[in-house]
Amino acid sequence: MFGLTALELARIQFGFTISFHIVFPAITIGLASYLVVLEALWLWKKDLVYRDLYHFWSKIFAVNFAMGVVSGLVMAYQFGTNWSYFSSFAGSITGPLLAYEVLTAFFLEAGFLGVMLFGWNKVGPGLHLFSTIMVALGTLISATWILASNSWMQTPQGYEIVNGVVVPVDWLKVIFNPSFPYRLAHMVVAAFLATALFVGASGAWHLLRRNDTPRVRTMFSMAMWMVLAVTPLQILVGDQHGLNTLEHQPAKVAAMEGHWRNEPGAGAPLILFGLPDMEAEVTRYKLEIPRLGGLILTHSLDGQYKALGEFPKEDRPNSTVVFWSFRVMVGLGMLMLVLGLASAWLRWRGSFYQHRWFLRFASWMGPSGLIAILAGWYTTEIGRQPWVVYGVMRTKDAVSNHSAPVLSATLIAFIVMYFAVFGTGVSYMLKLIAKGPAESDDTQPPHEAGQSARPARPLSAAPDDIDPALN
């Protein structure tokens, strides 16, 4: 397929499936915590706006949760089909970590999800809030185990290699490896930020269409407060994550910066834009700021860090890709900061809900959080290459013995099926958002008309009576 090798096709297939999957857990993590806040505010203030928003976003959560579970199952199977040598080599560590996710997070979510989605009229308010909290906690625990596994592959410790396979000798070191706290914080904050932008965009979309209701205003206002508060925090966490990466994966940082060589006596520059050339070992057409790169990464104007040209060619990540994926993530982060500051300014001016340019900006920024997550994930994973377990096992030694035609056929099948299945799911979710939160009163039951009294699956929480006009 297009002259690609079996290894390249296996990597593309894994990258394609994980790109679909990572979007849904990110929104699930953020929405679950958002639902906790909404229900707590409803119980505290008894304001119907919060109750209606809870029921509205719980439907979106149900659809998103279902797609996240389905897309995640494929990932587990790929370890055995396409990456069998990796599973044989490191399965004694990655296998238990994924099993711990199932035994803790998945069981916790499964145990309380039904009460959260369908128990509003069947259990007391305290128990229902507790169920919502448990589901939100389950999503965070799930992220913890997944990030522990991935972080160990990035900065492995607490193991020995016995008879050609990895054997864990200290599980605390395996789990709490050097990069784990930074990756976990970076991913969880990114999920909250992406969800805030997602919710804010839906509110802005309705306001632009003159659907100016207290419910729309409330969810838009809450989302913009979250963007304002979380974006600076994410920038701070990202900076600390970058310093940790410089310590443990210096080749990745050099590839991200497109930095090929150090000049004697000069601090490392910050290259804003350019085109890294892996063959010529140079970044062409670069626009740089002298010494700023050294200041950011070493906190010294004269600071230098190891340049990409100092690493053997076989150990260098693809700077051409990583350089730009990193800048997409950072660039979107700067736009998020602008959005948050603009929202604060307009609140102070008393025209927060009226400025159409601001509403358009917020609407267009809706997918930016998810795009930034994908760009960051590409930076992390492609920047780790050519290692699947950094410094321990190369990616070429981890792939199964499949031929390129076989992997080409399965990749095409994945692309067709994913766009068909998840494209339909995303379309349905967007139609639910376009319908908007409904207004209710104390005498109106929270369940939508036509919803079964005893639904059999999480997706049953989403209604099937979408307004045909929205099509």
C-alpha positions as CSV (number, residue, x, y, z in Angstrom):
1,M,0.0,0.0,0.0
2,F,1.7,3.2,-1.3
3,G,5.1,1.5,-0.9
4,L,4.8,1.3,2.9
5,T,6.4,-1.5,4.9
6,A,4.5,-3.8,7.3
7,L,6.0,-2.0,10.2
8,E,4.8,1.4,8.9
9,L,1.3,0.0,8.2
10,A,1.1,-1.5,11.7
11,R,2.0,1.9,13.2
12,I,-0.5,3.7,11.0
13,Q,-3.2,1.3,11.9
14,F,-2.5,1.7,15.6
15,G,-2.3,5.4,15.3
16,F,-5.6,5.6,13.4
17,T,-7.5,3.5,15.9
18,I,-6.1,5.3,18.9
19,S,-6.8,8.7,17.3
20,F,-10.5,7.7,17.2
21,H,-10.4,6.2,20.7
22,I,-8.7,9.0,22.6
23,V,-11.3,11.6,21.7
24,F,-14.1,9.7,23.4
25,P,-12.5,9.0,26.8
26,A,-11.3,12.7,26.9
27,I,-14.9,13.9,26.6
28,T,-16.1,11.2,29.0
29,I,-13.6,12.3,31.7
30,G,-14.6,16.0,31.4
31,L,-18.4,15.4,31.1
32,A,-18.5,13.1,34.0
33,S,-17.0,15.7,36.3
34,Y,-19.2,18.4,34.7
35,L,-22.3,16.3,35.6
36,V,-21.1,16.0,39.2
37,V,-20.9,19.8,39.4
38,L,-24.3,20.3,37.8
39,E,-26.1,17.8,40.1
40,A,-24.4,19.3,43.2
41,L,-25.5,22.8,42.2
42,W,-29.0,21.5,41.6
43,L,-29.1,19.9,45.1
44,W,-27.7,23.0,46.6
45,K,-29.6,25.8,44.9
46,K,-32.7,23.9,43.7
47,D,-32.4,25.8,40.4
48,L,-34.1,23.9,37.6
49,V,-31.5,25.2,35.2
50,Y,-28.9,22.9,36.6
51,R,-31.2,19.9,36.7
52,D,-32.2,20.4,33.0
53,L,-28.5,20.8,32.0
54,Y,-27.7,17.6,33.9
55,H,-30.3,15.7,31.9
56,F,-29.2,17.3,28.6
57,W,-25.5,16.5,29.0
58,S,-26.1,13.0,30.5
59,K,-27.6,12.0,27.1
60,I,-24.4,13.3,25.4
61,F,-22.4,11.4,28.0
62,A,-24.2,8.2,27.3
63,V,-23.5,8.3,23.6
64,N,-19.9,9.3,24.1
65,F,-19.4,6.6,26.8
66,A,-20.7,3.9,24.5
67,M,-18.5,4.9,21.6
68,G,-15.5,5.1,23.9
69,V,-16.0,1.5,25.2
70,V,-16.4,0.1,21.7
71,S,-13.4,1.9,20.3
72,G,-11.3,0.8,23.3
73,L,-11.9,-2.9,22.7
74,V,-10.1,-2.7,19.4
75,M,-6.9,-1.3,21.0
76,A,-6.6,-4.3,23.4
77,Y,-6.9,-6.8,20.5
78,Q,-4.2,-5.0,18.5
79,F,-1.6,-5.7,21.1
80,G,-2.0,-9.4,20.4
81,T,-2.5,-9.3,16.6
82,N,-0.1,-6.6,15.3
83,W,2.3,-6.3,18.3
84,S,2.7,-9.8,19.5
85,Y,6.4,-9.6,20.2
86,F,5.9,-6.5,22.3
87,S,3.2,-8.4,24.3
88,S,5.5,-11.4,24.8
89,F,8.4,-9.1,25.9
90,A,6.6,-6.6,28.1
91,G,3.2,-8.2,28.7
92,S,4.1,-9.0,32.4
93,I,3.9,-5.3,33.1
94,T,1.4,-3.8,30.5
95,G,-1.0,-6.7,31.0
96,P,-1.6,-6.3,34.7
97,L,-1.8,-2.5,34.4
98,L,-4.6,-2.9,31.9
99,A,-6.2,-5.6,34.0
100,Y,-6.1,-3.2,37.0
101,E,-8.1,-0.7,35.0
102,V,-10.8,-3.3,34.3
103,L,-10.9,-4.4,37.9
104,T,-11.1,-0.9,39.4
105,A,-12.3,1.7,36.9
106,F,-14.5,-0.3,34.6
107,F,-16.3,-2.2,37.4
108,L,-16.8,1.1,39.2
109,E,-18.3,2.8,36.2
110,A,-20.4,-0.3,35.3
111,G,-21.7,-0.6,38.8
112,F,-22.9,3.0,39.1
113,L,-23.6,4.0,35.5
114,G,-27.0,2.5,35.4
115,V,-28.0,4.4,38.6
116,M,-26.6,7.6,37.2
117,L,-28.4,7.4,33.8
118,F,-31.7,5.8,34.8
119,G,-32.1,6.1,38.6
120,W,-33.2,9.7,38.9
121,N,-36.8,8.8,40.0
122,K,-35.7,5.4,41.6
123,V,-33.2,6.4,44.2
124,G,-32.7,9.3,46.6
125,P,-30.9,12.4,45.6
126,G,-27.9,11.7,47.8
127,L,-27.4,8.2,46.3
128,H,-27.8,9.5,42.8
129,L,-25.2,12.2,43.4
130,F,-22.9,9.5,44.9
131,S,-23.4,7.4,41.8
132,T,-22.5,10.3,39.5
133,I,-19.4,10.9,41.6
134,M,-18.4,7.3,41.4
135,V,-18.7,7.3,37.6
136,A,-16.6,10.4,37.4
137,L,-14.0,8.9,39.8
138,G,-14.0,5.7,37.6
139,T,-13.1,7.8,34.5
140,L,-10.2,9.3,36.4
141,I,-9.0,5.9,37.7
142,S,-9.2,4.6,34.2
143,A,-7.0,7.4,32.9
144,T,-4.6,6.7,35.8
145,W,-3.9,3.1,34.8
146,I,-3.7,3.8,31.1
147,L,-1.3,6.6,31.7
148,A,0.8,4.5,34.1
149,S,1.2,1.9,31.3
150,N,2.0,4.4,28.7
151,S,4.4,6.3,31.0
152,W,6.3,3.1,31.8
153,M,6.8,2.6,28.1
154,Q,8.2,6.1,27.9
155,T,10.3,6.1,31.1
156,P,10.7,2.4,32.2
157,Q,11.9,1.5,35.7
158,G,11.2,-1.1,38.3
159,Y,11.9,-4.1,36.1
160,E,14.6,-6.7,35.1
161,I,15.0,-8.6,31.9
162,V,15.1,-12.3,32.5
163,N,15.4,-14.8,29.7
164,G,14.6,-12.1,27.1
165,V,11.4,-10.9,28.8
166,V,10.6,-8.1,31.2
167,V,9.9,-9.1,34.8
168,P,8.5,-6.5,37.3
169,V,10.6,-6.3,40.5
170,D,9.0,-3.2,42.1
171,W,5.4,-2.3,41.1
172,L,5.6,1.1,42.9
173,K,8.5,2.1,40.6
174,V,6.7,0.6,37.6
175,I,3.5,2.6,38.3
176,F,5.1,5.8,39.6
177,N,7.8,6.0,37.0
178,P,9.5,9.4,36.4
179,S,7.1,10.7,33.7
180,F,3.8,9.4,35.2
181,P,2.7,12.3,37.4
182,Y,3.3,14.8,34.6
183,R,1.6,12.8,31.9
184,L,-1.4,12.1,34.1
185,A,-1.8,15.7,35.1
186,H,-1.3,16.9,31.5
187,M,-3.9,14.5,30.1
188,V,-6.6,15.0,32.8
189,V,-6.3,18.8,32.6
190,A,-6.5,18.5,28.8
191,A,-9.7,16.4,29.1
192,F,-11.3,19.1,31.3
193,L,-10.2,21.9,28.9
194,A,-11.4,20.0,25.8
195,T,-14.8,19.4,27.4
196,A,-15.1,23.0,28.5
197,L,-14.4,24.1,24.9
198,F,-16.9,21.5,23.6
199,V,-19.6,22.7,26.0
200,G,-18.8,26.3,25.4
201,A,-19.0,25.9,21.6
202,S,-22.5,24.3,21.9
203,G,-23.6,27.3,24.0
204,A,-22.1,29.8,21.6
205,W,-23.8,28.0,18.7
206,H,-27.2,28.3,20.3
207,L,-26.6,31.9,21.2
208,L,-25.7,32.7,17.6
209,R,-29.0,31.3,16.5
210,R,-30.9,33.5,19.0
211,N,-31.7,30.5,21.3
212,D,-30.9,32.8,24.3
213,T,-32.3,30.9,27.3
214,P,-31.1,30.7,30.9
215,R,-29.9,27.2,30.3
216,V,-27.8,28.1,27.3
217,R,-26.4,31.1,29.0
218,T,-25.5,29.0,32.1
219,M,-23.6,26.3,30.3
220,F,-21.8,28.8,28.1
221,S,-20.8,30.9,31.2
222,M,-19.6,27.8,33.1
223,A,-17.6,26.6,30.2
224,M,-15.8,30.0,29.7
225,W,-15.0,30.2,33.4
226,M,-13.4,26.7,33.1
227,V,-11.4,27.8,30.0
228,L,-10.2,30.9,31.8
229,A,-9.1,28.9,34.9
230,V,-7.7,25.7,33.4
231,T,-5.8,27.1,30.4
232,P,-3.0,28.8,32.4
233,L,-2.8,25.7,34.6
234,Q,-2.3,23.5,31.5
235,I,0.4,25.8,30.3
236,L,2.2,25.4,33.7
237,V,1.8,21.6,33.7
238,G,3.0,21.5,30.1
239,D,6.1,23.4,31.0
240,Q,6.9,21.0,33.8
241,H,6.2,18.0,31.5
242,G,8.6,19.4,29.0
243,L,11.4,19.8,31.6
244,N,10.8,16.2,32.6
245,T,10.9,15.0,29.0
246,L,14.2,16.9,28.5
247,E,15.7,15.0,31.5
248,H,14.5,11.5,30.4
249,Q,14.0,11.8,26.6
250,P,16.3,14.5,25.3
251,A,16.1,13.3,21.7
252,K,12.3,13.9,21.7
253,V,12.8,17.5,22.9
254,A,15.5,18.2,20.3
255,A,13.1,16.8,17.6
256,M,10.2,18.9,18.9
257,E,12.4,22.0,18.7
258,G,14.0,21.2,15.4
259,H,17.4,21.9,17.1
260,W,20.2,20.2,15.3
261,R,23.4,21.7,16.8
262,N,24.6,24.0,19.5
263,E,26.8,27.0,18.9
264,P,29.7,27.4,21.3
265,G,29.0,30.1,23.9
266,A,25.5,30.8,22.6
267,G,22.2,29.9,24.2
268,A,19.8,27.6,22.3
269,P,17.4,29.5,20.1
270,L,13.7,29.0,20.0
271,I,12.6,28.1,16.5
272,L,9.1,29.4,15.9
273,F,8.6,28.0,12.4
274,G,10.6,26.0,10.0
275,L,10.9,22.7,8.1
276,P,13.2,20.1,9.6
277,D,15.1,18.1,7.0
278,M,16.1,14.7,8.5
279,E,18.5,13.9,5.6
280,A,20.4,17.2,5.6
281,E,20.2,17.5,9.4
282,V,19.0,21.1,9.3
283,T,15.8,23.0,9.8
284,R,15.1,25.0,6.7
285,Y,13.3,28.4,6.4
286,K,13.4,28.8,10.1
287,L,12.2,31.8,12.1
288,E,14.0,31.8,15.4
289,I,14.4,33.9,18.6
290,P,18.0,33.7,19.9
291,R,18.6,32.2,23.3
292,L,14.8,31.9,24.1
293,G,14.8,28.1,23.7
294,G,17.6,27.7,26.3
295,L,15.8,30.1,28.6
296,I,12.5,28.1,28.4
297,L,14.1,24.6,28.8
298,T,17.0,25.4,31.1
299,H,15.9,28.7,32.7
300,S,19.1,30.3,31.6
301,L,19.8,32.7,28.7
302,D,23.1,30.9,28.1
303,G,21.5,27.4,28.5
304,Q,21.9,24.7,26.0
305,Y,20.5,21.2,25.7
306,K,21.5,18.2,23.7
307,A,20.9,18.8,20.0
308,L,19.4,16.2,17.6
309,G,22.6,16.0,15.6
310,E,24.4,14.6,18.7
311,F,22.3,11.5,18.7
312,P,23.0,8.5,16.4
313,K,20.8,8.5,13.3
314,E,19.1,5.3,14.3
315,D,18.0,6.8,17.6
316,R,16.4,10.0,16.2
317,P,12.7,10.6,16.2
318,N,11.1,12.1,13.0
319,S,11.6,15.8,13.7
320,T,9.6,16.8,10.6
321,V,6.4,15.4,12.1
322,V,7.0,16.1,15.8
323,F,8.1,19.7,15.2
324,W,4.8,20.6,13.7
325,S,2.5,18.5,15.9
326,F,4.0,20.2,18.9
327,R,3.4,23.6,17.4
328,V,-0.2,22.8,16.6
329,M,-0.7,21.8,20.3
330,V,1.0,25.0,21.6
331,G,-0.6,27.3,19.0
332,L,-4.1,26.0,20.0
333,G,-3.2,26.4,23.6
334,M,-2.4,30.1,23.0
335,L,-5.7,30.6,21.3
336,M,-7.5,29.0,24.3
337,L,-5.7,31.5,26.5
338,V,-6.9,34.3,24.3
339,L,-10.5,33.0,24.4
340,G,-10.4,32.8,28.2
341,L,-9.0,36.3,28.6
342,A,-11.5,37.7,26.0
343,S,-14.4,36.1,28.0
344,A,-13.1,37.8,31.2
345,W,-12.9,41.1,29.5
346,L,-16.4,40.9,28.0
347,R,-17.8,39.9,31.4
348,W,-16.2,43.0,32.9
349,R,-17.7,45.1,30.1
350,G,-21.1,43.6,30.6
351,S,-21.5,42.3,27.0
352,F,-20.5,38.7,27.5
353,Y,-23.5,37.2,25.6
354,Q,-23.9,39.8,22.9
355,H,-20.6,40.0,21.0
356,R,-21.1,37.8,17.9
357,W,-17.4,37.8,17.0
358,F,-16.7,36.4,20.4
359,L,-19.5,33.8,20.1
360,R,-18.1,32.8,16.7
361,F,-14.6,32.5,18.1
362,A,-15.9,30.3,20.9
363,S,-17.9,28.2,18.5
364,W,-15.0,27.6,16.2
365,M,-12.8,26.7,19.1
366,G,-15.1,23.8,20.0
367,P,-12.9,21.0,18.5
368,S,-9.6,22.7,19.4
369,G,-9.2,20.9,22.7
370,L,-9.6,17.5,21.0
371,I,-7.2,18.5,18.1
372,A,-4.7,19.7,20.7
373,I,-4.9,16.3,22.5
374,L,-4.3,14.5,19.3
375,A,-1.4,16.7,18.4
376,G,0.1,16.2,21.8
377,W,-0.4,12.5,21.6
378,Y,1.4,12.4,18.2
379,T,4.2,14.4,19.7
380,T,4.5,12.0,22.6
381,E,4.3,8.7,20.6
382,I,6.1,9.6,17.4
383,G,8.8,11.4,19.5
384,R,9.4,8.2,21.4
385,Q,10.5,6.4,18.2
386,P,12.4,4.3,17.3
387,W,11.6,2.8,20.7
388,V,8.4,1.1,21.8
389,V,9.8,0.8,25.3
390,Y,12.2,3.7,25.5
391,G,15.8,2.6,25.5
392,V,14.8,-1.1,25.9
393,M,12.9,-2.4,22.9
394,R,12.8,-1.0,19.4
395,T,9.5,-0.7,17.5
396,K,10.8,-2.8,14.6
397,D,11.4,-5.7,17.1
398,A,7.9,-5.4,18.5
399,V,5.7,-5.9,15.4
400,S,4.1,-9.2,14.4
401,N,5.2,-11.1,11.3
402,H,2.4,-9.9,9.1
403,S,2.8,-9.1,5.4
404,A,2.2,-5.6,4.0
405,P,-0.9,-6.7,1.9
406,V,-2.6,-8.2,5.0
407,L,-2.0,-5.0,7.0
408,S,-3.1,-2.9,4.1
409,A,-6.4,-4.8,3.9
410,T,-7.1,-4.6,7.6
411,L,-6.2,-0.9,7.6
412,I,-8.7,-0.1,4.8
413,A,-11.3,-2.2,6.6
414,F,-10.7,-0.2,9.8
415,I,-11.0,3.1,8.0
416,V,-14.3,2.2,6.4
417,M,-15.9,0.7,9.5
418,Y,-14.7,3.4,11.8
419,F,-16.0,6.2,9.7
420,A,-19.3,4.4,9.2
421,V,-19.9,3.4,12.8
422,F,-18.3,6.3,14.7
423,G,-19.3,8.8,12.1
424,T,-22.9,7.9,12.7
425,G,-22.4,8.1,16.4
426,V,-20.8,11.5,16.3
427,S,-23.5,12.8,13.9
428,Y,-26.2,11.6,16.3
429,M,-24.4,13.3,19.3
430,L,-24.1,16.6,17.4
431,K,-27.9,16.4,16.6
432,L,-28.6,16.0,20.3
433,I,-26.5,19.1,21.0
434,A,-28.2,21.0,18.3
435,K,-31.6,20.2,19.9
436,G,-30.5,22.1,23.0
437,P,-31.4,21.7,26.7
438,A,-35.1,21.4,27.3
439,E,-37.0,23.5,29.9
440,S,-38.9,21.6,32.5
441,D,-40.7,22.1,35.8
442,D,-41.0,20.2,39.0
443,T,-44.0,18.3,37.7
444,Q,-42.4,17.1,34.6
445,P,-40.6,13.7,34.8
446,P,-36.9,13.9,33.9
447,H,-37.1,11.0,31.5
448,E,-37.7,11.8,27.9
449,A,-40.9,10.7,26.2
450,G,-40.5,7.3,24.6
451,Q,-37.7,6.2,26.8
452,S,-38.0,2.7,28.2
453,A,-38.6,2.4,31.9
454,R,-36.0,-0.3,32.1
455,P,-33.3,0.4,29.5
456,A,-30.9,-2.4,28.8
457,R,-27.8,-0.4,27.8
458,P,-26.2,3.0,28.4
459,L,-27.1,4.2,24.9
460,S,-30.8,3.9,25.9
461,A,-30.3,7.0,27.9
462,A,-30.2,9.0,24.6
463,P,-33.5,9.8,23.0
464,D,-34.5,8.5,19.6
465,D,-36.9,11.4,18.8
466,I,-34.5,13.9,17.4
467,D,-36.2,16.8,15.6
468,P,-36.3,16.0,11.8
469,A,-35.7,19.7,11.1
470,L,-32.1,19.3,12.5
471,N,-31.3,16.8,9.8
